[in-house]
Amino acid sequence: MSRSPNQRRKRAGARYWGLGGVLALLLALFWVNAAAAQGQSGDVLVVSPNGPYRTIAAALAAAPEGATIEVRGGVYPGPLVIDKRVTLVGVGDPPPVIDGGGRGTVVHIRAAGVRLRGFVVRNSGDDLEREETGVLITAPDVLVEDNHLVDVLFGIELKNAPRSIVRRNLVRGKALPVARRGDGIKLWYSEGVLLEGNRVEAARDVVLWFSPNTTLRGNTIRDGRYGVHTMYLDSGRIEGNLLADNAVGAFLMYSRGLEFIGNTVTRSRGPSGYGFGLKDVDGVVARDNLIVNNHVGIYLDNSPVSLDAQGLFEGNLIAFNDVGITLLPMVQRNTFSGNTFWENVEQVHIQGGGQLRGNLWAVAGRGNFWSDYTGYDADGDGIGDLPYRAERLFEDLMARQPTLRIYLMSPAALALDLAARAFPVVKPAPKLVDPSPLMRPALPTQTLEALKANASTQTNGWLLMTGMLLTALAAVVAFGRRAALPETVRAAPTAPAETKAGLEVRAVTKRYGAVAALEDVSFDIMPGEAVALWGPNGAGKTTLIKCLLGLVNYTGEIRLAGLDARRQGREVRARVGYVPQEMAFHDMSVAETLAFYARLKRVGRERVEAVLAQTGLEAQVDKPVSALSGGMKQRLALAIALLADPPFLVLDEPTANLDAAGRAEFLGLVSALKRRGVTILFSSHRPEEVEALADRVIVLRAGRVVAEGLAAGFAARLGLQTGVRLRLAQPELLQAALARLTEDGLAARINGSGTLVVTVGAGEKARPIRALERAGITVTDFEVEQNGTYEYPGSGA
């Protein structure tokens, strides 16, 4: 059947429009599905005072799961409940504000995977019972970062919110007394949480309850009660935090397996004032922390509590605290190694008294640095050769009577401690013994650098000063470590520069303020030569010897065997035997004294026996030093000087306190050393000693060399006058003796004690005795004295 053209056009149009409708329907379905898919994968809903959404709550109601809500400025009311997985981002400067209106919790996150970033959250309620909070999280895997929470009772609280992250937030509590505040950050049954880079101020605590594997890293927590407080926390890490101006810095309780590493704890000055406290904690590791300027640096109570648990304290700086570390007497199974206890008023305190047992204060021969250690390090290995003992009498008295603390650092307290050191019978039992004390501080430099970086961004003056001071302290210690590299007394010496002189002194000057003790002193001493320093008191003789020994600073140059006495002082002193005018000895026998110094000089028993024979002390070995005569004590001092068999001997007025027989014996010993080729430099007031022992004499006056030449006859060339005191067998002949001496041209007088005093030239001491013998007047005793008159020539002696 044929159709008209109009019919054919209508059927074609129907087919066309039918196909178009199907296509339109398909396109509509596609866009609906695409829109739904886009909503699932991250729609961006915009909230601002001008829309399209004017409240955050409206945008939340419209947002699909996974959407992003971007809030651009404005102030929005709370409370806000987030019960779907969204990302809520605050944009703008100033940032958008969520204001709780002073009632309840401001933001409550109840959905997993929520992201909250870039808001000011403020003005929560202040009901402690209801724990009204800035941001409350009760879902897992939540991220809260870069927000400011201000005027909130509790800051950020996580309850059953495992694996959540709280990062770079500022939390500032309400202006309330500490007891009325809530916690800045609180964890409750939330495992694996990361708290990082937050700043918490003027809150109560940052407290972690029943939340294993928590990491608290890089936070600043200030002006609270407990900076960090853990309760029943297992396997957590507290690292790189700054805890400042809290009543207690960090207090860990009923926990185990915690690491406390690289933190700075300072100015904990509450009633207890603990910087870092532990109670019933097992397996703590505390390493590389700065615990500075607290009432008590470290406090240990029943930690560890389990018999199979240990505690490790390593590499910490505990400095400038009232008490460095307080322990209860039953505390055991802790190890302390490589820590620095620096200038704490009281280094160690045992709460309740008693002694510590069962703790280790050294590991593998490495103990701790104690700033009040008074021992020595003979072999230069950086470890003290005597144990450190915490034993101060006044501290012991304070432990028994705490009210005595008011006298701490007073002259009376210092006098008691001095008496205890001088008279060991009153010395208390040591609170602890560190068998291997460090000679140099071991500072946690990375923690110091982190503190410095943190302090440089702070406006708080004391924090900036603390950071700079401790960093400078680290630099000083590091410089000291480089300047005193370990080397033993008997180490192979540096190869000396070629020189003919044994000792070279060039332009040495030493001043004490405006007074010149030495002024441009120069001379040489050849190997094997004996040279005397001559001059009145104050001429500079002893000061010059101290310069040679490295005991005082000076300008100029001193070289011994080519070695610089300033830069290579240890090697120079290893070549020098030194005998002072009067040596102070310990309360030991001769044998014990020589054994003590032999250990210091690292010489064996054979050398000790050789020195005993050389100095004639074999018969005195078992005598107490206090029972020796003055001459024997000087022999012992010489024996000590000779232990290391030095090629150079320095003697400072060695016979000043000896009688004539003692002087003669001592000079005989020194003369024997000279004949063996030992180079000798000595000072003396006695011209007869100089002429008997020295090859040359150097005359000093007012710190300058005024004459130098051969020792033989030097007293006559100087015009040196000597006084001779004479005692007569018949005192009634004093006037006749005076008249006879005057007739012979001698200057004589009678002093107030009835003794005849005659002034003669240095080589004429026997002249007045012979004159009186010729007159029949008997002299029963005489004594030579120097009357102090000198005539210095202008050229060499």
SULJO-V669273 format. One record per pair of residues at least 6 apart in sequence whose C-alpha atoms are under 6 Angstrom apart, sorted by the first residue. I is the first residue (numbers start at 1). J is the second residue. If there is no record, write none. Layout:
# SULJO-V669273
i = {I	I}
j = {J	J}
This chain:
# SULJO-V669273
i = {39	40	40	41	42	42	42	43	43	44	44	45	46	46	46	47	47	47	48	48	48	49	53	65	66	66	67	68	68	69	70	71	71	72	72	73	73	73	74	75	75	75	76	77	77	78	78	78	79	79	79	80	81	81	82	82	83	83	84	85	85	85	86	87	87	88	88	89	89	90	90	90	95	96	97	97	97	98	99	99	100	100	100	101	102	102	102	103	103	104	104	104	105	105	105	105	106	106	107	108	108	109	110	110	111	112	112	112	113	113	114	115	116	117	117	117	118	118	119	120	120	120	121	122	122	122	123	123	124	124	125	126	133	133	133	134	134	135	136	136	137	138	138	138	139	140	140	140	141	141	142	143	143	144	145	145	145	145	146	146	147	148	148	149	149	150	151	151	152	152	153	153	153	153	154	154	154	155	155	155	156	157	157	158	159	160	160	161	162	162	162	163	163	164	165	165	166	167	167	167	167	168	168	169	170	170	171	172	172	172	173	173	178	181	181	182	183	183	183	183	184	184	184	185	186	186	186	187	187	188	189	189	190	191	191	192	192	193	194	195	196	196	196	196	197	197	198	199	199	199	200	201	201	202	202	203	204	204	205	205	205	206	206	207	207	207	208	209	210	210	211	212	212	212	213	213	214	215	215	216	217	217	217	217	218	218	219	220	220	221	221	222	222	222	222	223	223	224	225	225	226	226	227	227	227	227	228	229	229	229	230	230	231	231	232	232	233	234	234	234	235	235	236	237	237	238	238	239	239	239	239	240	240	241	242	243	243	244	244	244	245	245	246	247	247	247	247	248	248	248	248	249	249	249	249	250	251	251	251	252	253	253	253	254	254	255	256	256	256	257	257	258	259	259	260	261	261	261	261	262	262	262	263	264	264	264	265	265	266	266	266	267	267	268	268	269	273	273	274	275	275	275	275	276	277	277	278	279	279	279	280	280	280	281	281	282	282	282	283	283	283	284	285	286	287	287	287	287	288	288	288	289	290	291	291	292	292	292	293	293	294	295	295	296	296	296	297	297	297	298	299	299	299	300	301	302	310	310	311	312	312	313	314	314	314	314	315	315	316	317	317	318	318	319	319	319	319	320	320	321	322	322	323	323	323	323	324	324	324	325	326	326	326	327	328	328	329	332	332	333	333	334	335	335	335	336	337	337	337	338	338	339	340	340	340	341	341	342	343	353	355	361	361	365	366	367	367	367	368	368	369	369	369	375	376	376	377	377	378	379	380	380	380	381	382	383	383	383	383	384	384	387	387	387	388	388	389	389	390	390	390	391	391	392	393	393	394	398	398	420	420	448	451	452	455	455	455	496	496	497	501	501	502	502	502	502	502	503	503	503	503	504	504	504	505	505	505	506	506	506	507	507	507	507	508	508	508	508	509	509	509	509	509	510	510	510	511	517	517	518	518	519	519	527	528	528	528	529	530	530	530	530	530	531	531	531	531	531	532	532	532	532	532	533	533	534	535	535	539	539	539	539	540	558	559	565	575	575	576	576	576	577	577	577	577	578	578	578	579	579	579	580	581	581	581	588	589	589	589	589	590	590	591	611	612	631	647	648	648	648	649	650	650	650	651	652	652	653	653	655	691	691	694	695	696	696	696	697	697	697	698	699	699	699	699	700	707	707	708	708	709	709	715	718	718	719	720	720	721	721	721	721	722	722	722	722	722	722	723	723	723	723	723	723	724	724	724	724	724	725	725	725	725	726	726	727	727	727	727	728	728	728	729	729	747	747	748	748	749	749	750}
j = {64	65	66	66	66	67	68	67	68	68	69	69	69	70	71	53	54	71	54	71	72	74	59	85	85	86	86	86	87	88	89	90	91	91	92	92	95	96	96	96	97	98	98	98	99	99	100	106	100	106	107	107	107	108	109	110	110	111	111	111	113	114	114	114	115	115	116	117	118	96	118	119	119	119	119	120	121	121	122	123	106	123	124	123	123	124	125	124	125	124	125	132	124	132	133	134	124	134	135	135	136	137	138	139	139	139	140	141	141	142	142	143	144	145	146	147	146	147	147	147	148	149	149	149	150	151	151	152	134	152	132	153	153	154	155	152	155	156	156	157	158	159	160	161	161	161	162	164	163	164	164	164	165	166	166	167	168	169	168	169	169	169	170	170	171	172	173	174	173	174	173	174	181	182	182	183	184	171	184	185	185	185	186	187	188	189	190	190	190	191	192	192	193	193	193	194	195	195	196	197	198	197	198	198	198	199	200	200	201	202	202	203	204	203	204	204	203	204	205	206	203	205	206	206	206	207	208	208	209	209	210	211	211	211	212	213	214	214	215	216	216	217	218	219	218	219	219	219	220	221	221	222	223	223	224	224	224	225	225	226	227	227	228	228	229	230	230	231	232	233	233	233	234	235	235	236	236	236	237	238	238	239	240	241	240	241	241	241	242	227	243	243	244	245	246	245	246	246	246	247	248	249	243	246	249	250	250	250	251	252	252	253	253	254	254	255	255	255	256	257	257	258	258	258	259	259	260	260	261	262	263	262	263	263	264	249	265	265	266	267	267	268	268	268	269	270	273	268	273	274	275	265	268	275	276	276	276	277	278	278	279	280	281	280	281	281	281	282	283	283	284	284	284	285	286	286	287	288	289	288	289	447	289	289	290	291	275	291	292	293	294	293	294	275	294	295	295	296	296	294	296	297	298	298	298	299	300	301	302	303	302	303	305	303	304	304	305	309	309	310	311	311	312	313	313	314	315	316	315	316	444	316	317	297	318	318	319	320	320	321	321	321	322	322	323	324	321	324	325	325	325	326	327	327	328	331	333	334	334	334	335	336	336	337	338	339	338	339	339	339	340	340	341	341	342	343	344	343	344	344	344	345	344	345	346	347	344	347	348	348	348	349	350	350	350	351	356	358	359	358	359	359	359	360	361	361	362	367	368	367	368	368	368	369	441	369	370	371	371	399	431	367	434	436	436	436	437	438	437	438	437	438	441	386	384	385	384	385	600	488	486	487	488	486	439	436	437	438	439	437	439	434	435	436	433	434	430	433	430	431	432	428	430	417	417	428	413	404	405	426	427	471	467	467	463	464	467	562	563	562	525	526	525	526	527	560	561	524	525	559	560	524	558	559	522	523	558	522	556	557	520	521	522	556	520	521	555	556	518	519	520	554	555	517	518	554	517	540	703	540	703	703	704	679	677	678	679	679	679	680	681	694	695	681	694	695	696	697	681	682	683	694	697	683	698	699	699	700	700	701	702	703	703	565	565	572	646	647	646	648	649	641	642	646	649	641	650	651	637	638	651	652	652	653	654	624	622	623	624	625	621	625	621	639	618	662	678	678	679	680	680	680	681	682	682	682	683	683	684	663	711	712	711	711	709	710	711	708	709	711	708	705	706	707	708	706	796	797	796	797	796	797	762	791	792	791	762	790	760	761	762	789	759	760	761	762	786	787	758	759	784	785	786	787	757	758	783	784	785	756	757	782	783	756	782	755	779	780	781	778	779	780	778	780	758	759	757	758	756	757	756}
